[in-house]
Amino acid sequence: MRYLWVPVIVIGFVLIPVGAVAGQFAQVLLGGLAAGLGVWRWRADRFVQQDAHQRRAGVDKETMEHDKNLPADADDMVERLIEQSLKDERAAVLLRPELAATLSNEHLRLAVDQFTALTSIVPQGRVAVHTAVARVQAPDMRDRPKQPIVDAFYLDRYAVTNQQFQRFVDAGGYEEMDYWPTESWAELMEFVDATGQLGPRFWRNGEYSAGKANHPVVGVNWYEASAYAHWAGRRLPTDSEWVKAASWPVEVETGQLAVRRYPWGDVMGQGQANVYNAGVGDTAEVDGFPENVSANGVYQLAGNVWEWTLDDAGEAVESAMIAGDMILPSAMKCIRGGAFDTYFENQASCEFRSAERPTARKHNVGFRCVVSVADIVDVTGDVTALESHDLQAAGYDDPEGAEALEECGV
């Protein structure tokens, strides 16, 4: 019973991703880690009481010295787990309110710095979203866009890279069923690379190709993208969130939105994005093409790779295929943004919407992740407030959050 606190702490960390599946990440799973740390504190208090009792009972000095080291061992274990999360770029996990409250000042600063370096805030607001898959020639003008209101969120500045996905693979991500949607379990063992190892389709021996560390991971289906996002403490963007980040809509009149055709503006210059006419013919590094940046500093939402979104495409969608149109099943998932082999520039625009089977593992489809602003502590304010554990989930009506949105040009 002496070591009961060890598995409890470990279980707390292991349970973190489960909430992504259950839809109650903060309440259920991060609470599990907090409970684990609470048990450790309880054990420490129990040790103090036992220490006094044992001294009175004349317990030998060697046994006492052994027991005194137990709390330090627990601290070391927790610190190693936190540092591994930072190494794996899983700062979003550490910044959930229940877990952030348990971090040291140093770890909290590191988590905030990492998270803010890798993400960019997208403010709450209305967005124009076309719900039909566009044709090759041009969107159907009868397809009047819906205008949902999107809550504030943080979007990855870059598509998920091979190097980042390698950490998920090395951590046993394909063996942890809790990361995966239940409908994918029957096929999970078929998600293998070119040599039969679990991993993206075009890898070999469980590893990406040399020189491709900073390229977007491809050959991953919707389930693989979703599982990585859960492991990382994030999720896939909804279709509306992706369009909001890319088109950066501004309400010019009541109900009227001015949007960008491409993330940087209305015209695509020669070589501005990694599409067919750029002549690259393959994926490029995720921080390349510096002129292909959105209003809030997000790279390559147009070109390089198509990106999975969270949403179903609908009961029946039109497929943009040169060979002609065909009716596709409702299981299709939305993809956005175009890729390095996209010939028609229109297909790399913010409004263009296409779809793929969720099990498709294409050479030109990748993804990036998001975190809702309301799901983590306020990383836009003074970090000393976080260090004092004055932890409040940031909202788009928060004064400090509003100041950050103003810096984004809103």
FENGI-V977246 format. One record per pair of residues at least 6 apart in sequence whose ideal C-beta (glycine too) atoms are under 7 Angstrom apart, sorted by the first residue. I is the first residue (numbers start at 1). J is the second residue. D is the distance in whole Angstrom. If there is no record, write none. Layout:
i & j & d
I & J & D
I & J & D
This chain:
i & j & d
5 & 39 & 5
5 & 40 & 5
5 & 43 & 4
5 & 74 & 6
6 & 77 & 7
8 & 36 & 4
8 & 39 & 5
9 & 36 & 4
9 & 37 & 7
9 & 40 & 6
9 & 74 & 7
9 & 77 & 6
9 & 78 & 6
11 & 32 & 7
11 & 36 & 6
12 & 32 & 5
12 & 33 & 3
12 & 35 & 6
12 & 36 & 3
12 & 37 & 7
13 & 33 & 6
13 & 81 & 5
15 & 29 & 5
15 & 32 & 4
15 & 33 & 7
16 & 29 & 5
16 & 30 & 6
16 & 33 & 6
16 & 93 & 6
17 & 178 & 6
17 & 179 & 5
17 & 230 & 5
17 & 231 & 5
18 & 29 & 5
18 & 178 & 5
19 & 25 & 3
19 & 26 & 7
19 & 28 & 5
19 & 29 & 3
19 & 30 & 7
20 & 230 & 4
20 & 235 & 7
21 & 178 & 6
21 & 230 & 7
22 & 28 & 6
25 & 96 & 7
26 & 96 & 5
26 & 97 & 6
26 & 98 & 6
26 & 375 & 7
30 & 96 & 5
30 & 98 & 4
30 & 99 & 5
31 & 98 & 6
33 & 99 & 6
34 & 98 & 5
34 & 99 & 7
34 & 102 & 6
37 & 78 & 7
37 & 102 & 5
40 & 74 & 5
44 & 71 & 5
47 & 67 & 6
47 & 70 & 7
47 & 71 & 7
54 & 64 & 6
82 & 94 & 7
82 & 103 & 7
82 & 107 & 5
85 & 93 & 6
85 & 94 & 6
86 & 110 & 6
86 & 111 & 7
86 & 114 & 6
88 & 167 & 5
88 & 171 & 7
89 & 114 & 7
89 & 118 & 7
89 & 164 & 6
90 & 232 & 5
90 & 233 & 5
91 & 111 & 4
91 & 114 & 4
91 & 115 & 4
92 & 115 & 6
92 & 232 & 6
92 & 233 & 4
92 & 234 & 5
92 & 371 & 5
92 & 376 & 6
93 & 99 & 7
93 & 233 & 3
94 & 100 & 6
94 & 103 & 6
94 & 111 & 4
95 & 111 & 6
95 & 115 & 6
95 & 376 & 4
95 & 377 & 5
95 & 379 & 7
96 & 375 & 7
96 & 376 & 6
97 & 377 & 6
97 & 391 & 5
97 & 393 & 6
100 & 108 & 6
100 & 377 & 5
100 & 386 & 7
100 & 391 & 6
101 & 389 & 5
101 & 391 & 6
103 & 111 & 7
105 & 387 & 4
108 & 383 & 7
108 & 386 & 6
108 & 387 & 6
109 & 383 & 6
112 & 379 & 5
112 & 383 & 6
115 & 379 & 6
116 & 379 & 6
118 & 156 & 6
118 & 157 & 6
119 & 154 & 4
119 & 155 & 6
119 & 156 & 6
119 & 157 & 6
120 & 154 & 7
120 & 155 & 6
120 & 157 & 5
120 & 296 & 5
120 & 297 & 5
120 & 298 & 5
121 & 152 & 7
121 & 154 & 6
121 & 296 & 7
121 & 404 & 6
121 & 405 & 7
121 & 408 & 6
122 & 152 & 7
122 & 153 & 6
122 & 155 & 5
122 & 244 & 6
122 & 245 & 5
122 & 296 & 6
123 & 152 & 5
123 & 396 & 6
123 & 405 & 4
123 & 408 & 6
123 & 410 & 5
124 & 150 & 7
124 & 151 & 5
124 & 152 & 4
124 & 396 & 4
125 & 149 & 7
125 & 150 & 7
125 & 244 & 7
125 & 249 & 7
126 & 147 & 5
126 & 149 & 5
126 & 249 & 7
126 & 251 & 6
126 & 257 & 6
127 & 147 & 7
127 & 148 & 6
127 & 150 & 6
127 & 240 & 5
127 & 243 & 5
127 & 244 & 4
127 & 249 & 5
128 & 145 & 4
128 & 147 & 6
128 & 249 & 6
128 & 257 & 5
128 & 259 & 6
129 & 145 & 5
129 & 146 & 5
129 & 148 & 7
129 & 239 & 6
129 & 240 & 5
129 & 243 & 5
130 & 139 & 6
130 & 143 & 5
130 & 145 & 5
130 & 351 & 5
130 & 353 & 6
131 & 143 & 7
131 & 146 & 6
131 & 314 & 7
132 & 140 & 6
132 & 143 & 5
132 & 317 & 7
132 & 318 & 6
133 & 313 & 7
133 & 317 & 5
133 & 318 & 5
133 & 319 & 6
133 & 320 & 6
133 & 353 & 5
133 & 354 & 6
133 & 355 & 6
134 & 320 & 6
134 & 352 & 5
134 & 353 & 6
135 & 318 & 7
135 & 320 & 6
136 & 320 & 5
136 & 322 & 7
136 & 344 & 6
138 & 346 & 6
139 & 351 & 6
147 & 257 & 7
148 & 240 & 5
150 & 240 & 5
150 & 241 & 6
150 & 244 & 5
151 & 372 & 6
151 & 374 & 7
152 & 373 & 4
152 & 396 & 4
153 & 241 & 6
153 & 370 & 5
153 & 371 & 7
153 & 372 & 5
153 & 373 & 6
154 & 370 & 6
154 & 371 & 5
154 & 373 & 7
155 & 237 & 7
155 & 245 & 5
155 & 298 & 6
155 & 368 & 7
155 & 370 & 5
156 & 368 & 4
156 & 369 & 5
157 & 297 & 6
157 & 298 & 5
157 & 299 & 6
158 & 286 & 4
158 & 287 & 6
158 & 299 & 5
158 & 368 & 7
159 & 216 & 4
159 & 286 & 5
159 & 300 & 7
159 & 304 & 7
159 & 305 & 6
159 & 307 & 7
159 & 366 & 5
159 & 367 & 7
159 & 368 & 5
160 & 216 & 7
160 & 217 & 6
160 & 228 & 7
160 & 366 & 7
160 & 367 & 6
160 & 368 & 6
160 & 369 & 7
161 & 213 & 7
161 & 214 & 5
161 & 215 & 6
161 & 216 & 6
161 & 217 & 6
161 & 286 & 6
162 & 208 & 4
162 & 212 & 5
162 & 213 & 6
162 & 215 & 6
162 & 217 & 5
163 & 213 & 4
163 & 214 & 7
165 & 200 & 7
165 & 217 & 4
165 & 228 & 6
166 & 207 & 7
166 & 208 & 6
168 & 228 & 5
168 & 231 & 5
169 & 199 & 5
169 & 206 & 6
173 & 179 & 6
173 & 227 & 6
173 & 228 & 7
173 & 231 & 5
174 & 188 & 7
174 & 191 & 7
174 & 198 & 4
177 & 185 & 6
179 & 227 & 4
179 & 230 & 5
179 & 231 & 5
180 & 188 & 6
180 & 223 & 6
180 & 227 & 5
181 & 223 & 6
181 & 226 & 6
184 & 223 & 4
187 & 359 & 7
191 & 198 & 6
191 & 221 & 7
191 & 224 & 6
192 & 198 & 6
192 & 199 & 7
193 & 199 & 4
193 & 200 & 6
193 & 201 & 6
193 & 202 & 7
193 & 203 & 4
193 & 204 & 6
193 & 206 & 7
194 & 202 & 6
194 & 203 & 7
194 & 204 & 5
195 & 204 & 5
195 & 205 & 5
197 & 205 & 6
197 & 206 & 4
199 & 206 & 5
200 & 217 & 6
200 & 218 & 7
200 & 219 & 4
200 & 220 & 5
201 & 219 & 3
201 & 361 & 4
202 & 218 & 7
202 & 219 & 4
202 & 363 & 7
214 & 285 & 4
214 & 286 & 6
215 & 283 & 5
215 & 284 & 7
215 & 285 & 6
215 & 286 & 7
216 & 283 & 6
216 & 286 & 6
216 & 304 & 6
216 & 305 & 5
216 & 366 & 4
217 & 366 & 6
218 & 283 & 6
218 & 305 & 6
218 & 362 & 7
218 & 363 & 6
218 & 364 & 6
218 & 365 & 6
218 & 366 & 5
219 & 361 & 5
219 & 363 & 6
220 & 361 & 6
221 & 358 & 6
221 & 359 & 5
221 & 360 & 6
221 & 361 & 5
222 & 308 & 5
222 & 333 & 5
222 & 358 & 4
223 & 358 & 6
225 & 236 & 6
225 & 308 & 5
225 & 367 & 4
226 & 236 & 6
229 & 235 & 5
229 & 236 & 5
229 & 369 & 5
232 & 369 & 6
234 & 369 & 4
234 & 370 & 6
234 & 371 & 5
235 & 310 & 7
235 & 369 & 6
235 & 370 & 6
236 & 308 & 6
236 & 309 & 6
236 & 310 & 4
236 & 367 & 6
236 & 369 & 7
237 & 309 & 6
237 & 310 & 6
237 & 370 & 4
238 & 309 & 6
238 & 310 & 5
238 & 311 & 6
239 & 309 & 5
239 & 311 & 4
239 & 334 & 5
241 & 370 & 6
242 & 307 & 7
242 & 309 & 5
242 & 336 & 5
243 & 350 & 6
245 & 294 & 6
245 & 298 & 6
245 & 301 & 7
246 & 263 & 5
246 & 294 & 6
246 & 301 & 4
246 & 350 & 4
247 & 259 & 4
247 & 260 & 5
247 & 350 & 4
248 & 260 & 6
248 & 294 & 6
248 & 295 & 4
249 & 257 & 4
249 & 258 & 7
249 & 259 & 5
250 & 257 & 7
250 & 258 & 5
251 & 257 & 6
252 & 258 & 5
259 & 350 & 7
260 & 266 & 7
260 & 350 & 6
261 & 349 & 5
261 & 350 & 6
262 & 268 & 6
262 & 302 & 5
262 & 349 & 6
262 & 350 & 6
263 & 292 & 7
263 & 293 & 7
263 & 294 & 4
263 & 301 & 5
263 & 302 & 6
263 & 350 & 7
264 & 291 & 6
264 & 292 & 6
264 & 293 & 6
268 & 345 & 5
270 & 277 & 7
271 & 278 & 5
272 & 289 & 7
272 & 291 & 5
272 & 292 & 6
273 & 289 & 6
273 & 292 & 5
273 & 302 & 5
273 & 303 & 3
273 & 348 & 6
274 & 280 & 5
274 & 284 & 5
274 & 289 & 6
274 & 300 & 7
274 & 303 & 4
274 & 304 & 4
274 & 340 & 5
275 & 303 & 5
275 & 338 & 6
275 & 340 & 7
275 & 342 & 5
275 & 345 & 6
275 & 348 & 5
276 & 341 & 6
276 & 342 & 6
276 & 343 & 5
280 & 340 & 6
281 & 340 & 7
282 & 340 & 6
283 & 304 & 6
283 & 305 & 6
283 & 340 & 6
284 & 304 & 6
286 & 299 & 6
286 & 300 & 6
287 & 299 & 6
289 & 300 & 6
292 & 299 & 7
292 & 300 & 5
292 & 302 & 6
292 & 303 & 7
293 & 299 & 6
294 & 301 & 6
295 & 409 & 6
296 & 408 & 5
301 & 337 & 5
302 & 337 & 6
302 & 338 & 6
302 & 348 & 4
303 & 337 & 7
303 & 338 & 5
303 & 339 & 7
303 & 340 & 7
303 & 342 & 7
303 & 348 & 5
304 & 339 & 6
304 & 340 & 6
305 & 339 & 5
305 & 364 & 6
305 & 365 & 6
305 & 366 & 4
306 & 335 & 4
306 & 336 & 7
306 & 337 & 6
306 & 338 & 7
306 & 339 & 5
306 & 364 & 6
306 & 365 & 5
307 & 335 & 6
307 & 336 & 5
307 & 337 & 5
307 & 366 & 6
307 & 367 & 5
307 & 368 & 6
308 & 333 & 6
308 & 335 & 6
308 & 365 & 7
308 & 367 & 4
309 & 334 & 5
309 & 335 & 7
309 & 336 & 6
311 & 334 & 5
312 & 330 & 6
312 & 332 & 7
312 & 333 & 6
313 & 332 & 4
313 & 333 & 6
313 & 334 & 5
313 & 355 & 4
314 & 330 & 7
315 & 330 & 5
316 & 327 & 5
317 & 328 & 6
317 & 332 & 6
317 & 355 & 5
318 & 325 & 5
319 & 325 & 6
319 & 326 & 5
319 & 328 & 5
320 & 347 & 7
320 & 354 & 6
328 & 355 & 6
331 & 357 & 6
331 & 358 & 6
332 & 355 & 4
332 & 356 & 6
332 & 357 & 6
333 & 355 & 6
333 & 356 & 6
333 & 358 & 5
334 & 353 & 6
334 & 355 & 6
335 & 354 & 5
335 & 355 & 6
335 & 356 & 5
335 & 365 & 6
336 & 353 & 7
337 & 348 & 6
338 & 347 & 5
338 & 348 & 3
339 & 364 & 4
340 & 364 & 6
341 & 364 & 6
342 & 348 & 5
346 & 352 & 6
356 & 362 & 7
356 & 365 & 6
373 & 394 & 5
373 & 395 & 7
373 & 396 & 7
373 & 401 & 7
374 & 393 & 5
374 & 395 & 6
376 & 393 & 7
377 & 386 & 6
377 & 391 & 5
377 & 393 & 7
378 & 392 & 6
378 & 394 & 4
378 & 398 & 6
378 & 400 & 6
378 & 401 & 7
380 & 394 & 6
380 & 400 & 5
380 & 401 & 5
380 & 404 & 4
381 & 400 & 4
394 & 401 & 5
395 & 401 & 6
396 & 405 & 7
